Amino acid sequence: MNDVDRSIPATEVGHLARAVLDAVGTVVVGKRESLELVLAGILAGGHVLLEDLPGLGKTLTARSFAQALGLDFRRLQFTPDLLPADVTGSFLYDQRTGDFSFRAGPLFTNLLLADEINRTPPKTQSALLEAMQEKQVSVEGVTYRLDEPFHVLATANPIEYEGTYPLPEAQLDRFLLRVSFGYPQRDEEWEVLRRRMDRRREEAQIEPVVDAATLRAMQAALEDVVVEDSVGKYIVDLTAATREHPSVLVGASPRGSLALLLLARVRAVFAGRDYVVPEDVKEVAAPALAHRITLRPEMWLRRVDPSFVVGEVLEQTPAPASGALPSYAAGRAGR
């Protein structure tokens, strides 16, 4: 049986996802909600932007998820002198054969940590973002498909802008969601120290919970999660409302609606359901939409945050009644 033919019920995806989160939680202390968002982005088939201060576990999170998901993992440190060929790979002359052969770059992996993506020039950023969108790499006129699953966890430092190249809004739109961890609580920070002393070494190792083929099956199972028409229209209304908000210069594109749909499906299976309710949409609205919004210049002077705009949109947009199971999912629930 081909890997893509493997079938997993949508309800089973939730059990496997919780097992993955539990495994990652043995290394990354606290921050369960943020970890759920990162896993949701992977299960939804997208890429995640981790925007936070240094030293808050972004690299550890990426490596831990790669281990728990049984994925090949590579880390690429972005620097101002990094060239596109350093990301995609390049042709090298082989003296033995007298011909050029392609040497694959770090992009050819399952889970790539693009560390400090805003440190590298736009030309190198675009090489990565093209691969994220097209799932392929073109070098010297030759196109190479990237093996699935392929996901990028990119990190960005939100406070140091000297010598950086911030991602334009159009490129930020390529990320399914943006996640921040924030500082840990005092007891969580002490737990980090305690576990480090228990390990007696710096590196933490996690045994795989699933493998790449199982992850692909989990992703395919999400297509069976039902989205009732009223909930789908609610998603569209939320995204459209960001374009009409008085503080917003450019609102979220239809790609934002798609992100809400995909992430809400994952939230549903996390809750043990095979259908989406409006609460699933609300939980992922800020991570999915805030980075797609461009505020008016005067709003930056007032220190208005895009997440605040999303919050106002959620308050002002009526949600459909969600007490009943969608009619065309009722038969599935009775089995």
Contacts in CASP RR format, 6 or more apart in sequence:
PFRMAT RR
TARGET T0000
AUTHOR 0000-0000-0000
METHOD contacts of the structure
MODEL  1
MNDVDRSIPATEVGHLARAVLDAVGTVVVGKRESLELVLAGILAGGHVLL
EDLPGLGKTLTARSFAQALGLDFRRLQFTPDLLPADVTGSFLYDQRTGDF
SFRAGPLFTNLLLADEINRTPPKTQSALLEAMQEKQVSVEGVTYRLDEPF
HVLATANPIEYEGTYPLPEAQLDRFLLRVSFGYPQRDEEWEVLRRRMDRR
REEAQIEPVVDAATLRAMQAALEDVVVEDSVGKYIVDLTAATREHPSVLV
GASPRGSLALLLLARVRAVFAGRDYVVPEDVKEVAAPALAHRITLRPEMW
LRRVDPSFVVGEVLEQTPAPASGALPSYAAGRAGR
3 212 0 8 1.000
3 213 0 8 1.000
3 216 0 8 1.000
3 217 0 8 1.000
4 216 0 8 1.000
4 217 0 8 1.000
4 220 0 8 1.000
6 213 0 8 1.000
6 214 0 8 1.000
6 216 0 8 1.000
6 217 0 8 1.000
7 217 0 8 1.000
7 220 0 8 1.000
7 221 0 8 1.000
8 16 0 8 1.000
8 214 0 8 1.000
8 217 0 8 1.000
8 218 0 8 1.000
8 220 0 8 1.000
8 221 0 8 1.000
9 221 0 8 1.000
9 224 0 8 1.000
9 274 0 8 1.000
10 221 0 8 1.000
10 222 0 8 1.000
10 224 0 8 1.000
10 225 0 8 1.000
10 269 0 8 1.000
10 274 0 8 1.000
11 269 0 8 1.000
11 272 0 8 1.000
11 273 0 8 1.000
11 274 0 8 1.000
12 221 0 8 1.000
13 43 0 8 1.000
13 218 0 8 1.000
13 221 0 8 1.000
13 222 0 8 1.000
13 269 0 8 1.000
14 269 0 8 1.000
14 270 0 8 1.000
14 272 0 8 1.000
16 209 0 8 1.000
16 210 0 8 1.000
16 214 0 8 1.000
16 218 0 8 1.000
17 39 0 8 1.000
17 43 0 8 1.000
17 218 0 8 1.000
17 266 0 8 1.000
17 269 0 8 1.000
17 270 0 8 1.000
18 270 0 8 1.000
19 209 0 8 1.000
19 210 0 8 1.000
20 39 0 8 1.000
20 65 0 8 1.000
20 68 0 8 1.000
20 69 0 8 1.000
20 209 0 8 1.000
20 210 0 8 1.000
21 32 0 8 1.000
21 35 0 8 1.000
21 36 0 8 1.000
21 39 0 8 1.000
23 64 0 8 1.000
23 67 0 8 1.000
23 68 0 8 1.000
23 206 0 8 1.000
23 207 0 8 1.000
23 209 0 8 1.000
24 35 0 8 1.000
24 39 0 8 1.000
24 61 0 8 1.000
24 64 0 8 1.000
24 65 0 8 1.000
24 68 0 8 1.000
24 206 0 8 1.000
25 32 0 8 1.000
25 35 0 8 1.000
25 64 0 8 1.000
26 204 0 8 1.000
26 206 0 8 1.000
27 60 0 8 1.000
27 64 0 8 1.000
27 195 0 8 1.000
27 204 0 8 1.000
27 206 0 8 1.000
28 35 0 8 1.000
28 57 0 8 1.000
28 60 0 8 1.000
28 61 0 8 1.000
28 64 0 8 1.000
29 184 0 8 1.000
29 188 0 8 1.000
29 189 0 8 1.000
29 191 0 8 1.000
29 192 0 8 1.000
29 195 0 8 1.000
30 184 0 8 1.000
30 188 0 8 1.000
30 191 0 8 1.000
31 181 0 8 1.000
31 182 0 8 1.000
31 184 0 8 1.000
31 188 0 8 1.000
34 179 0 8 1.000
34 180 0 8 1.000
34 181 0 8 1.000
35 61 0 8 1.000
36 270 0 8 1.000
37 48 0 8 1.000
37 177 0 8 1.000
37 179 0 8 1.000
37 284 0 8 1.000
37 287 0 8 1.000
38 48 0 8 1.000
38 50 0 8 1.000
38 61 0 8 1.000
38 65 0 8 1.000
38 153 0 8 1.000
38 179 0 8 1.000
39 65 0 8 1.000
39 266 0 8 1.000
40 177 0 8 1.000
40 263 0 8 1.000
40 266 0 8 1.000
40 267 0 8 1.000
40 270 0 8 1.000
40 284 0 8 1.000
41 47 0 8 1.000
41 48 0 8 1.000
41 151 0 8 1.000
41 176 0 8 1.000
41 177 0 8 1.000
41 262 0 8 1.000
41 263 0 8 1.000
41 266 0 8 1.000
42 48 0 8 1.000
42 65 0 8 1.000
42 69 0 8 1.000
42 111 0 8 1.000
42 149 0 8 1.000
42 151 0 8 1.000
42 215 0 8 1.000
43 215 0 8 1.000
43 218 0 8 1.000
43 219 0 8 1.000
43 222 0 8 1.000
43 266 0 8 1.000
43 269 0 8 1.000
44 176 0 8 1.000
44 219 0 8 1.000
44 222 0 8 1.000
44 259 0 8 1.000
44 262 0 8 1.000
44 263 0 8 1.000
44 265 0 8 1.000
44 266 0 8 1.000
45 149 0 8 1.000
45 151 0 8 1.000
45 176 0 8 1.000
45 219 0 8 1.000
45 262 0 8 1.000
46 151 0 8 1.000
46 175 0 8 1.000
46 176 0 8 1.000
46 262 0 8 1.000
47 132 0 8 1.000
47 151 0 8 1.000
47 152 0 8 1.000
47 153 0 8 1.000
47 154 0 8 1.000
47 174 0 8 1.000
47 175 0 8 1.000
47 176 0 8 1.000
48 151 0 8 1.000
48 152 0 8 1.000
48 153 0 8 1.000
48 154 0 8 1.000
48 175 0 8 1.000
48 176 0 8 1.000
48 177 0 8 1.000
48 178 0 8 1.000
48 179 0 8 1.000
49 117 0 8 1.000
49 154 0 8 1.000
49 155 0 8 1.000
49 156 0 8 1.000
49 172 0 8 1.000
49 175 0 8 1.000
49 177 0 8 1.000
49 178 0 8 1.000
49 179 0 8 1.000
49 291 0 8 1.000
50 58 0 8 1.000
50 61 0 8 1.000
50 62 0 8 1.000
50 153 0 8 1.000
50 154 0 8 1.000
50 155 0 8 1.000
50 156 0 8 1.000
50 178 0 8 1.000
50 179 0 8 1.000
50 180 0 8 1.000
50 181 0 8 1.000
51 155 0 8 1.000
51 156 0 8 1.000
51 157 0 8 1.000
51 158 0 8 1.000
51 178 0 8 1.000
51 179 0 8 1.000
51 180 0 8 1.000
51 291 0 8 1.000
52 58 0 8 1.000
52 155 0 8 1.000
52 157 0 8 1.000
52 158 0 8 1.000
52 180 0 8 1.000
52 181 0 8 1.000
52 182 0 8 1.000
53 157 0 8 1.000
53 158 0 8 1.000
53 159 0 8 1.000
53 182 0 8 1.000
53 183 0 8 1.000
54 157 0 8 1.000
56 181 0 8 1.000
56 182 0 8 1.000
56 183 0 8 1.000
56 184 0 8 1.000
57 181 0 8 1.000
58 115 0 8 1.000
58 153 0 8 1.000
58 155 0 8 1.000
58 181 0 8 1.000
59 75 0 8 1.000
59 113 0 8 1.000
59 115 0 8 1.000
59 155 0 8 1.000
60 204 0 8 1.000
61 153 0 8 1.000
61 181 0 8 1.000
62 73 0 8 1.000
62 75 0 8 1.000
62 111 0 8 1.000
62 113 0 8 1.000
62 153 0 8 1.000
63 73 0 8 1.000
63 75 0 8 1.000
63 113 0 8 1.000
64 204 0 8 1.000
64 206 0 8 1.000
65 71 0 8 1.000
65 111 0 8 1.000
65 153 0 8 1.000
66 72 0 8 1.000
66 73 0 8 1.000
66 110 0 8 1.000
66 111 0 8 1.000
67 73 0 8 1.000
67 205 0 8 1.000
67 206 0 8 1.000
67 207 0 8 1.000
67 208 0 8 1.000
68 206 0 8 1.000
68 208 0 8 1.000
68 209 0 8 1.000
68 210 0 8 1.000
69 111 0 8 1.000
69 208 0 8 1.000
69 209 0 8 1.000
69 210 0 8 1.000
69 211 0 8 1.000
69 212 0 8 1.000
69 215 0 8 1.000
70 110 0 8 1.000
70 208 0 8 1.000
70 209 0 8 1.000
70 210 0 8 1.000
70 211 0 8 1.000
70 212 0 8 1.000
70 215 0 8 1.000
71 109 0 8 1.000
71 110 0 8 1.000
71 111 0 8 1.000
71 149 0 8 1.000
71 212 0 8 1.000
71 215 0 8 1.000
72 109 0 8 1.000
72 110 0 8 1.000
72 111 0 8 1.000
72 212 0 8 1.000
73 109 0 8 1.000
73 110 0 8 1.000
73 111 0 8 1.000
73 112 0 8 1.000
73 113 0 8 1.000
74 106 0 8 1.000
74 109 0 8 1.000
74 111 0 8 1.000
74 112 0 8 1.000
74 113 0 8 1.000
75 106 0 8 1.000
75 112 0 8 1.000
75 113 0 8 1.000
75 115 0 8 1.000
76 86 0 8 1.000
76 87 0 8 1.000
76 106 0 8 1.000
76 107 0 8 1.000
76 112 0 8 1.000
76 113 0 8 1.000
76 114 0 8 1.000
76 115 0 8 1.000
77 115 0 8 1.000
77 116 0 8 1.000
78 114 0 8 1.000
78 115 0 8 1.000
78 116 0 8 1.000
78 117 0 8 1.000
78 118 0 8 1.000
78 119 0 8 1.000
78 120 0 8 1.000
78 124 0 8 1.000
79 119 0 8 1.000
79 120 0 8 1.000
80 119 0 8 1.000
80 120 0 8 1.000
80 121 0 8 1.000
80 163 0 8 1.000
82 120 0 8 1.000
82 121 0 8 1.000
82 124 0 8 1.000
83 124 0 8 1.000
84 123 0 8 1.000
84 124 0 8 1.000
84 126 0 8 1.000
84 127 0 8 1.000
85 139 0 8 1.000
86 105 0 8 1.000
86 124 0 8 1.000
87 105 0 8 1.000
87 106 0 8 1.000
87 107 0 8 1.000
87 124 0 8 1.000
87 127 0 8 1.000
87 128 0 8 1.000
87 131 0 8 1.000
88 105 0 8 1.000
88 107 0 8 1.000
88 127 0 8 1.000
88 131 0 8 1.000
88 137 0 8 1.000
88 139 0 8 1.000
89 102 0 8 1.000
89 103 0 8 1.000
89 104 0 8 1.000
89 105 0 8 1.000
89 107 0 8 1.000
89 137 0 8 1.000
89 139 0 8 1.000
90 102 0 8 1.000
90 103 0 8 1.000
90 105 0 8 1.000
90 139 0 8 1.000
91 100 0 8 1.000
91 101 0 8 1.000
91 102 0 8 1.000
91 103 0 8 1.000
91 139 0 8 1.000
91 140 0 8 1.000
92 100 0 8 1.000
92 101 0 8 1.000
92 102 0 8 1.000
92 103 0 8 1.000
93 99 0 8 1.000
93 100 0 8 1.000
94 100 0 8 1.000
94 101 0 8 1.000
102 139 0 8 1.000
102 142 0 8 1.000
102 144 0 8 1.000
104 144 0 8 1.000
106 112 0 8 1.000
107 128 0 8 1.000
107 131 0 8 1.000
107 137 0 8 1.000
107 146 0 8 1.000
108 137 0 8 1.000
108 144 0 8 1.000
108 146 0 8 1.000
108 147 0 8 1.000
109 150 0 8 1.000
110 147 0 8 1.000
110 149 0 8 1.000
110 150 0 8 1.000
110 151 0 8 1.000
110 212 0 8 1.000
111 149 0 8 1.000
111 151 0 8 1.000
111 152 0 8 1.000
111 153 0 8 1.000
112 150 0 8 1.000
112 151 0 8 1.000
112 152 0 8 1.000
112 153 0 8 1.000
113 153 0 8 1.000
113 154 0 8 1.000
113 155 0 8 1.000
114 128 0 8 1.000
114 152 0 8 1.000
114 153 0 8 1.000
114 154 0 8 1.000
114 155 0 8 1.000
115 154 0 8 1.000
115 155 0 8 1.000
116 155 0 8 1.000
116 156 0 8 1.000
116 157 0 8 1.000
117 125 0 8 1.000
117 128 0 8 1.000
117 154 0 8 1.000
117 155 0 8 1.000
117 156 0 8 1.000
117 167 0 8 1.000
118 156 0 8 1.000
118 157 0 8 1.000
118 164 0 8 1.000
118 165 0 8 1.000
118 166 0 8 1.000
118 167 0 8 1.000
119 163 0 8 1.000
119 164 0 8 1.000
119 165 0 8 1.000
120 165 0 8 1.000
121 165 0 8 1.000
122 165 0 8 1.000
122 168 0 8 1.000
125 165 0 8 1.000
125 167 0 8 1.000
125 171 0 8 1.000
126 171 0 8 1.000
127 137 0 8 1.000
128 152 0 8 1.000
128 154 0 8 1.000
129 171 0 8 1.000
129 174 0 8 1.000
130 137 0 8 1.000
130 138 0 8 1.000
131 137 0 8 1.000
131 146 0 8 1.000
131 150 0 8 1.000
132 152 0 8 1.000
132 174 0 8 1.000
133 174 0 8 1.000
135 145 0 8 1.000
135 146 0 8 1.000
135 148 0 8 1.000
135 150 0 8 1.000
136 143 0 8 1.000
136 144 0 8 1.000
136 145 0 8 1.000
136 146 0 8 1.000
137 143 0 8 1.000
137 144 0 8 1.000
137 146 0 8 1.000
138 144 0 8 1.000
148 216 0 8 1.000
149 212 0 8 1.000
149 215 0 8 1.000
149 216 0 8 1.000
149 219 0 8 1.000
154 175 0 8 1.000
156 167 0 8 1.000
157 164 0 8 1.000
169 250 0 8 1.000
169 292 0 8 1.000
169 294 0 8 1.000
172 178 0 8 1.000
172 291 0 8 1.000
172 292 0 8 1.000
173 253 0 8 1.000
173 255 0 8 1.000
173 256 0 8 1.000
173 291 0 8 1.000
173 292 0 8 1.000
175 291 0 8 1.000
176 259 0 8 1.000
176 262 0 8 1.000
176 263 0 8 1.000
176 288 0 8 1.000
177 259 0 8 1.000
177 263 0 8 1.000
177 284 0 8 1.000
177 287 0 8 1.000
177 288 0 8 1.000
177 291 0 8 1.000
178 287 0 8 1.000
178 290 0 8 1.000
178 291 0 8 1.000
179 287 0 8 1.000
184 192 0 8 1.000
195 204 0 8 1.000
196 202 0 8 1.000
210 218 0 8 1.000
221 269 0 8 1.000
222 262 0 8 1.000
222 265 0 8 1.000
222 266 0 8 1.000
222 269 0 8 1.000
224 274 0 8 1.000
225 265 0 8 1.000
225 268 0 8 1.000
225 269 0 8 1.000
225 273 0 8 1.000
225 274 0 8 1.000
225 275 0 8 1.000
225 276 0 8 1.000
226 274 0 8 1.000
226 275 0 8 1.000
226 276 0 8 1.000
226 326 0 8 1.000
226 328 0 8 1.000
226 329 0 8 1.000
226 332 0 8 1.000
227 235 0 8 1.000
227 261 0 8 1.000
227 264 0 8 1.000
227 265 0 8 1.000
227 275 0 8 1.000
227 276 0 8 1.000
227 326 0 8 1.000
228 275 0 8 1.000
228 276 0 8 1.000
228 320 0 8 1.000
228 326 0 8 1.000
228 327 0 8 1.000
228 328 0 8 1.000
228 329 0 8 1.000
230 320 0 8 1.000
230 321 0 8 1.000
231 264 0 8 1.000
231 276 0 8 1.000
231 277 0 8 1.000
231 278 0 8 1.000
231 281 0 8 1.000
231 320 0 8 1.000
231 322 0 8 1.000
231 326 0 8 1.000
232 261 0 8 1.000
233 320 0 8 1.000
234 278 0 8 1.000
234 281 0 8 1.000
234 317 0 8 1.000
234 319 0 8 1.000
234 320 0 8 1.000
235 257 0 8 1.000
235 260 0 8 1.000
235 261 0 8 1.000
235 264 0 8 1.000
235 281 0 8 1.000
236 257 0 8 1.000
237 317 0 8 1.000
238 257 0 8 1.000
238 260 0 8 1.000
238 281 0 8 1.000
238 285 0 8 1.000
238 289 0 8 1.000
238 313 0 8 1.000
238 314 0 8 1.000
238 317 0 8 1.000
239 252 0 8 1.000
239 253 0 8 1.000
239 254 0 8 1.000
239 256 0 8 1.000
239 257 0 8 1.000
239 260 0 8 1.000
239 289 0 8 1.000
241 313 0 8 1.000
241 316 0 8 1.000
241 317 0 8 1.000
242 248 0 8 1.000
242 251 0 8 1.000
242 252 0 8 1.000
242 289 0 8 1.000
242 292 0 8 1.000
242 293 0 8 1.000
242 309 0 8 1.000
242 310 0 8 1.000
242 313 0 8 1.000
243 250 0 8 1.000
243 251 0 8 1.000
243 252 0 8 1.000
245 251 0 8 1.000
245 309 0 8 1.000
245 312 0 8 1.000
245 313 0 8 1.000
247 295 0 8 1.000
247 296 0 8 1.000
247 299 0 8 1.000
247 304 0 8 1.000
247 309 0 8 1.000
248 293 0 8 1.000
248 294 0 8 1.000
248 295 0 8 1.000
248 296 0 8 1.000
248 309 0 8 1.000
249 294 0 8 1.000
249 295 0 8 1.000
249 296 0 8 1.000
249 297 0 8 1.000
250 293 0 8 1.000
250 294 0 8 1.000
251 292 0 8 1.000
251 293 0 8 1.000
251 294 0 8 1.000
252 289 0 8 1.000
252 292 0 8 1.000
252 293 0 8 1.000
253 292 0 8 1.000
255 292 0 8 1.000
256 288 0 8 1.000
256 289 0 8 1.000
256 292 0 8 1.000
259 284 0 8 1.000
259 288 0 8 1.000
259 289 0 8 1.000
260 281 0 8 1.000
260 284 0 8 1.000
260 285 0 8 1.000
260 288 0 8 1.000
260 289 0 8 1.000
263 284 0 8 1.000
263 287 0 8 1.000
263 288 0 8 1.000
264 276 0 8 1.000
264 280 0 8 1.000
264 281 0 8 1.000
264 283 0 8 1.000
264 284 0 8 1.000
265 276 0 8 1.000
265 280 0 8 1.000
267 276 0 8 1.000
267 280 0 8 1.000
267 283 0 8 1.000
267 284 0 8 1.000
268 274 0 8 1.000
268 275 0 8 1.000
268 276 0 8 1.000
268 277 0 8 1.000
268 280 0 8 1.000
271 280 0 8 1.000
274 329 0 8 1.000
274 332 0 8 1.000
274 333 0 8 1.000
275 325 0 8 1.000
275 326 0 8 1.000
275 329 0 8 1.000
277 322 0 8 1.000
277 323 0 8 1.000
278 319 0 8 1.000
278 320 0 8 1.000
278 322 0 8 1.000
279 322 0 8 1.000
282 314 0 8 1.000
282 319 0 8 1.000
285 310 0 8 1.000
285 311 0 8 1.000
285 313 0 8 1.000
285 314 0 8 1.000
286 307 0 8 1.000
286 310 0 8 1.000
286 311 0 8 1.000
289 306 0 8 1.000
289 310 0 8 1.000
289 313 0 8 1.000
290 305 0 8 1.000
290 306 0 8 1.000
290 307 0 8 1.000
290 309 0 8 1.000
290 310 0 8 1.000
291 306 0 8 1.000
293 306 0 8 1.000
293 309 0 8 1.000
293 310 0 8 1.000
295 304 0 8 1.000
295 306 0 8 1.000
295 309 0 8 1.000
325 333 0 8 1.000
END
